C-alpha cells in the first residue's frame, strides 16, 4: 500500500448499506473492487476493501448504500 492509499483510507469513510436494502444485488454487480457480498437479509460492504467510489449508490434502486 502506498502513501496516497493510506491517506485515502484514513480520511474517507466506506459506504454502508442501510436497512432499505431489498437484496437485489445490483450494487454487488457494479462494485469495481468486489467489496459487496450477500449478508443475512441484505448486502454488506467490506469497509477495508471499499474505495468510496459510490458506484453502488448509483446502481441501487432504493438508495440503500450511503456514505458511512
N, CA, C and O atoms as a GROMACS GRO file, in nm:
protein
  272
    1UNK      N    1   0.085  -0.117   0.000
    1UNK     CA    2   0.000   0.000   0.000
    1UNK      C    3   0.090   0.124   0.000
    1UNK      O    4   0.182   0.135   0.081
    2UNK      N    5   0.062   0.217  -0.091
    2UNK     CA    6   0.144   0.337  -0.097
    2UNK      C    7   0.087   0.447  -0.007
    2UNK      O    8  -0.020   0.430   0.053
    3UNK      N    9   0.158   0.556   0.001
    3UNK     CA   10   0.120   0.665   0.092
    3UNK      C   11  -0.018   0.721   0.060
    3UNK      O   12  -0.097   0.745   0.152
    4UNK      N   13  -0.049   0.743  -0.067
    4UNK     CA   14  -0.180   0.800  -0.102
    4UNK      C   15  -0.294   0.705  -0.067
    4UNK      O   16  -0.403   0.749  -0.032
    5UNK      N   17  -0.270   0.575  -0.076
    5UNK     CA   18  -0.372   0.477  -0.034
    5UNK      C   19  -0.397   0.487   0.116
    5UNK      O   20  -0.511   0.479   0.160
    6UNK      N   21  -0.292   0.505   0.192
    6UNK     CA   22  -0.307   0.520   0.337
    6UNK      C   23  -0.384   0.646   0.373
    6UNK      O   24  -0.471   0.644   0.459
    7UNK      N   25  -0.352   0.754   0.306
    7UNK     CA   26  -0.423   0.881   0.331
    7UNK      C   27  -0.572   0.864   0.300
    7UNK      O   28  -0.657   0.903   0.380
    8UNK      N   29  -0.603   0.806   0.184
    8UNK     CA   30  -0.743   0.786   0.146
    8UNK      C   31  -0.815   0.698   0.246
    8UNK      O   32  -0.930   0.725   0.280
    9UNK      N   33  -0.752   0.593   0.293
    9UNK     CA   34  -0.814   0.500   0.386
    9UNK      C   35  -0.852   0.568   0.516
    9UNK      O   36  -0.957   0.538   0.574
   10UNK      N   37  -0.770   0.659   0.563
   10UNK     CA   38  -0.795   0.721   0.692
   10UNK      C   39  -0.869   0.854   0.684
   10UNK      O   40  -0.902   0.912   0.788
   11UNK      N   41  -0.896   0.904   0.565
   11UNK     CA   42  -0.968   1.029   0.553
   11UNK      C   43  -1.105   1.014   0.488
   11UNK      O   44  -1.180   1.111   0.481
   12UNK      N   45  -1.139   0.897   0.441
   12UNK     CA   46  -1.270   0.873   0.382
   12UNK      C   47  -1.339   0.760   0.457
   12UNK      O   48  -1.274   0.673   0.516
   13UNK      N   49  -1.469   0.762   0.453
   13UNK     CA   50  -1.546   0.657   0.516
   13UNK      C   51  -1.603   0.567   0.406
   13UNK      O   52  -1.651   0.616   0.303
   14UNK      N   53  -1.597   0.440   0.428
   14UNK     CA   54  -1.654   0.346   0.332
   14UNK      C   55  -1.805   0.360   0.331
   14UNK      O   56  -1.866   0.406   0.428
   15UNK      N   57  -1.864   0.320   0.221
   15UNK     CA   58  -2.010   0.316   0.213
   15UNK      C   59  -2.061   0.202   0.301
   15UNK      O   60  -1.990   0.105   0.327
   16UNK      N   61  -2.185   0.216   0.345
   16UNK     CA   62  -2.255   0.110   0.418
   16UNK      C   63  -2.392   0.093   0.354
   16UNK      O   64  -2.443   0.184   0.289
   17UNK      N   65  -2.450  -0.022   0.373
   17UNK     CA   66  -2.583  -0.049   0.318
   17UNK      C   67  -2.682  -0.047   0.433
   17UNK      O   68  -2.669  -0.124   0.529
   18UNK      N   69  -2.782   0.041   0.422
   18UNK     CA   70  -2.879   0.054   0.530
   18UNK      C   71  -2.991  -0.050   0.517
   18UNK      O   72  -2.990  -0.134   0.427
   19UNK      N   73  -3.087  -0.043   0.606
   19UNK     CA   74  -3.194  -0.142   0.612
   19UNK      C   75  -3.296  -0.131   0.499
   19UNK      O   76  -3.388  -0.212   0.491
   20UNK      N   77  -3.280  -0.032   0.412
   20UNK     CA   78  -3.369  -0.019   0.296
   20UNK      C   79  -3.335  -0.124   0.188
   20UNK      O   80  -3.411  -0.141   0.093
   21UNK      N   81  -3.224  -0.192   0.204
   21UNK     CA   82  -3.177  -0.291   0.106
   21UNK      C   83  -3.285  -0.396   0.078
   21UNK      O   84  -3.344  -0.452   0.170
   22UNK      N   85  -3.308  -0.420  -0.051
   22UNK     CA   86  -3.404  -0.523  -0.092
   22UNK      C   87  -3.334  -0.648  -0.145
   22UNK      O   88  -3.398  -0.736  -0.203
   23UNK      N   89  -3.204  -0.656  -0.124
   23UNK     CA   90  -3.122  -0.772  -0.161
   23UNK      C   91  -3.132  -0.809  -0.309
   23UNK      O   92  -3.140  -0.926  -0.344
   24UNK      N   93  -3.133  -0.707  -0.395
   24UNK     CA   94  -3.142  -0.734  -0.539
   24UNK      C   95  -3.006  -0.765  -0.601
   24UNK      O   96  -2.999  -0.830  -0.706
   25UNK      N   97  -2.896  -0.720  -0.537
   25UNK     CA   98  -2.763  -0.749  -0.587
   25UNK      C   99  -2.709  -0.652  -0.689
   25UNK      O  100  -2.597  -0.671  -0.738
   26UNK      N  101  -2.784  -0.549  -0.724
   26UNK     CA  102  -2.737  -0.452  -0.823
   26UNK      C  103  -2.606  -0.387  -0.780
   26UNK      O  104  -2.517  -0.367  -0.863
   27UNK      N  105  -2.594  -0.355  -0.654
   27UNK     CA  106  -2.473  -0.290  -0.602
   27UNK      C  107  -2.352  -0.381  -0.616
   27UNK      O  108  -2.244  -0.336  -0.656
   28UNK      N  109  -2.368  -0.507  -0.582
   28UNK     CA  110  -2.256  -0.601  -0.588
   28UNK      C  111  -2.205  -0.615  -0.730
   28UNK      O  112  -2.084  -0.625  -0.752
   29UNK      N  113  -2.294  -0.616  -0.825
   29UNK     CA  114  -2.255  -0.628  -0.965
   29UNK      C  115  -2.179  -0.508  -1.018
   29UNK      O  116  -2.101  -0.521  -1.112
   30UNK      N  117  -2.201  -0.391  -0.958
   30UNK     CA  118  -2.136  -0.270  -1.005
   30UNK      C  119  -2.013  -0.230  -0.925
   30UNK      O  120  -1.945  -0.134  -0.962
   31UNK      N  121  -1.983  -0.300  -0.818
   31UNK     CA  122  -1.867  -0.265  -0.736
   31UNK      C  123  -1.738  -0.304  -0.808
   31UNK      O  124  -1.717  -0.422  -0.838
   32UNK      N  125  -1.650  -0.207  -0.837
   32UNK     CA  126  -1.529  -0.237  -0.912
   32UNK      C  127  -1.424  -0.316  -0.835
   32UNK      O  128  -1.331  -0.370  -0.895
   33UNK      N  129  -1.437  -0.322  -0.702
   33UNK     CA  130  -1.338  -0.394  -0.622
   33UNK      C  131  -1.397  -0.513  -0.547
   33UNK      O  132  -1.333  -0.569  -0.458
   34UNK      N  133  -1.517  -0.552  -0.583
   34UNK     CA  134  -1.585  -0.668  -0.523
   34UNK      C  135  -1.591  -0.660  -0.371
   34UNK      O  136  -1.565  -0.759  -0.301
   35UNK      N  137  -1.625  -0.542  -0.320
   35UNK     CA  138  -1.632  -0.521  -0.175
   35UNK      C  139  -1.770  -0.556  -0.118
   35UNK      O  140  -1.789  -0.551   0.003
   36UNK      N  141  -1.866  -0.593  -0.204
   36UNK     CA  142  -2.003  -0.614  -0.159
   36UNK      C  143  -2.040  -0.762  -0.173
   36UNK      O  144  -2.016  -0.824  -0.276
   37UNK      N  145  -2.099  -0.814  -0.067
   37UNK     CA  146  -2.142  -0.954  -0.069
   37UNK      C  147  -2.279  -0.967  -0.003
   37UNK      O  148  -2.324  -0.878   0.069
   38UNK      N  149  -2.343  -1.078  -0.029
   38UNK     CA  150  -2.475  -1.103   0.029
   38UNK      C  151  -2.460  -1.138   0.176
   38UNK      O  152  -2.382  -1.226   0.213
   39UNK      N  153  -2.535  -1.068   0.257
   39UNK     CA  154  -2.533  -1.092   0.401
   39UNK      C  155  -2.662  -1.160   0.444
   39UNK      O  156  -2.726  -1.230   0.366
   40UNK      N  157  -2.698  -1.140   0.568
   40UNK     CA  158  -2.818  -1.200   0.624
   40UNK      C  159  -2.939  -1.109   0.599
   40UNK      O  160  -2.971  -1.024   0.682
   41UNK      N  161  -3.004  -1.127   0.486
   41UNK     CA  162  -3.121  -1.049   0.451
   41UNK      C  163  -3.093  -0.921   0.376
   41UNK      O  164  -3.186  -0.859   0.323
   42UNK      N  165  -2.968  -0.880   0.369
   42UNK     CA  166  -2.930  -0.763   0.290
   42UNK      C  167  -2.782  -0.777   0.252
   42UNK      O  168  -2.710  -0.861   0.307
   43UNK      N  169  -2.740  -0.694   0.159
   43UNK     CA  170  -2.600  -0.697   0.117
   43UNK      C  171  -2.515  -0.616   0.215
   43UNK      O  172  -2.566  -0.526   0.282
   44UNK      N  173  -2.388  -0.648   0.223
   44UNK     CA  174  -2.296  -0.579   0.313
   44UNK      C  175  -2.170  -0.538   0.236
   44UNK      O  176  -2.132  -0.601   0.137
   45UNK      N  177  -2.108  -0.431   0.284
   45UNK     CA  178  -1.986  -0.379   0.221
   45UNK      C  179  -1.868  -0.400   0.315
   45UNK      O  180  -1.874  -0.363   0.433
   46UNK      N  181  -1.762  -0.458   0.263
   46UNK     CA  182  -1.638  -0.476   0.340
   46UNK      C  183  -1.566  -0.340   0.340
   46UNK      O  184  -1.514  -0.297   0.238
   47UNK      N  185  -1.564  -0.275   0.456
   47UNK     CA  186  -1.507  -0.141   0.469
   47UNK      C  187  -1.359  -0.137   0.433
   47UNK      O  188  -1.310  -0.035   0.384
   48UNK      N  189  -1.287  -0.244   0.456
   48UNK     CA  190  -1.145  -0.247   0.426
   48UNK      C  191  -1.118  -0.254   0.275
   48UNK      O  192  -1.010  -0.216   0.229
   49UNK      N  193  -1.214  -0.304   0.200
   49UNK     CA  194  -1.198  -0.317   0.055
   49UNK      C  195  -1.260  -0.200  -0.020
   49UNK      O  196  -1.212  -0.163  -0.127
   50UNK      N  197  -1.364  -0.141   0.034
   50UNK     CA  198  -1.436  -0.030  -0.030
   50UNK      C  199  -1.341   0.085  -0.059
   50UNK      O  200  -1.261   0.125   0.026
   51UNK      N  201  -1.350   0.140  -0.181
   51UNK     CA  202  -1.266   0.253  -0.220
   51UNK      C  203  -1.347   0.383  -0.225
   51UNK      O  204  -1.298   0.484  -0.275
   52UNK      N  205  -1.468   0.382  -0.174
   52UNK     CA  206  -1.551   0.501  -0.160
   52UNK      C  207  -1.581   0.566  -0.296
   52UNK      O  208  -1.583   0.688  -0.307
   53UNK      N  209  -1.605   0.485  -0.398
   53UNK     CA  210  -1.628   0.538  -0.532
   53UNK      C  211  -1.774   0.575  -0.557
   53UNK      O  212  -1.802   0.659  -0.642
   54UNK      N  213  -1.866   0.514  -0.484
   54UNK     CA  214  -2.008   0.545  -0.499
   54UNK      C  215  -2.079   0.471  -0.609
   54UNK      O  216  -2.197   0.497  -0.634
   55UNK      N  217  -2.014   0.378  -0.675
   55UNK     CA  218  -2.079   0.303  -0.783
   55UNK      C  219  -2.201   0.229  -0.731
   55UNK      O  220  -2.302   0.219  -0.800
   56UNK      N  221  -2.192   0.177  -0.611
   56UNK     CA  222  -2.303   0.103  -0.552
   56UNK      C  223  -2.425   0.193  -0.531
   56UNK      O  224  -2.538   0.152  -0.556
   57UNK      N  225  -2.401   0.314  -0.485
   57UNK     CA  226  -2.510   0.408  -0.459
   57UNK      C  227  -2.581   0.445  -0.589
   57UNK      O  228  -2.703   0.462  -0.591
   58UNK      N  229  -2.505   0.457  -0.695
   58UNK     CA  230  -2.563   0.493  -0.824
   58UNK      C  231  -2.645   0.383  -0.888
   58UNK      O  232  -2.730   0.411  -0.972
   59UNK      N  233  -2.621   0.259  -0.850
   59UNK     CA  234  -2.692   0.148  -0.912
   59UNK      C  235  -2.808   0.094  -0.830
   59UNK      O  236  -2.889   0.016  -0.881
   60UNK      N  237  -2.818   0.135  -0.704
   60UNK     CA  238  -2.921   0.081  -0.615
   60UNK      C  239  -3.057   0.145  -0.642
   60UNK      O  240  -3.069   0.268  -0.643
   61UNK      N  241  -3.160   0.063  -0.666
   61UNK     CA  242  -3.293   0.119  -0.696
   61UNK      C  243  -3.363   0.180  -0.574
   61UNK      O  244  -3.460   0.253  -0.591
   62UNK      N  245  -3.316   0.152  -0.453
   62UNK     CA  246  -3.382   0.206  -0.335
   62UNK      C  247  -3.291   0.297  -0.251
   62UNK      O  248  -3.331   0.342  -0.144
   63UNK      N  249  -3.170   0.325  -0.298
   63UNK     CA  250  -3.079   0.415  -0.229
   63UNK      C  251  -3.023   0.363  -0.098
   63UNK      O  252  -2.995   0.440  -0.007
   64UNK      N  253  -3.007   0.230  -0.088
   64UNK     CA  254  -2.959   0.170   0.036
   64UNK      C  255  -2.812   0.197   0.067
   64UNK      O  256  -2.779   0.216   0.184
   65UNK      N  257  -2.720   0.199  -0.030
   65UNK     CA  258  -2.582   0.231   0.002
   65UNK      C  259  -2.567   0.381   0.031
   65UNK      O  260  -2.605   0.465  -0.051
   66UNK      N  261  -2.512   0.412   0.147
   66UNK     CA  262  -2.492   0.551   0.185
   66UNK      C  263  -2.349   0.567   0.240
   66UNK      O  264  -2.287   0.470   0.284
   67UNK      N  265  -2.300   0.689   0.237
   67UNK     CA  266  -2.168   0.713   0.294
   67UNK      C  267  -2.172   0.688   0.443
   67UNK      O  268  -2.264   0.730   0.512
   68UNK      N  269  -2.069   0.617   0.491
   68UNK     CA  270  -2.066   0.574   0.631
   68UNK      C  271  -2.023   0.675   0.727
   68UNK      O  272  -2.018   0.648   0.847
   0.00000   0.00000   0.00000
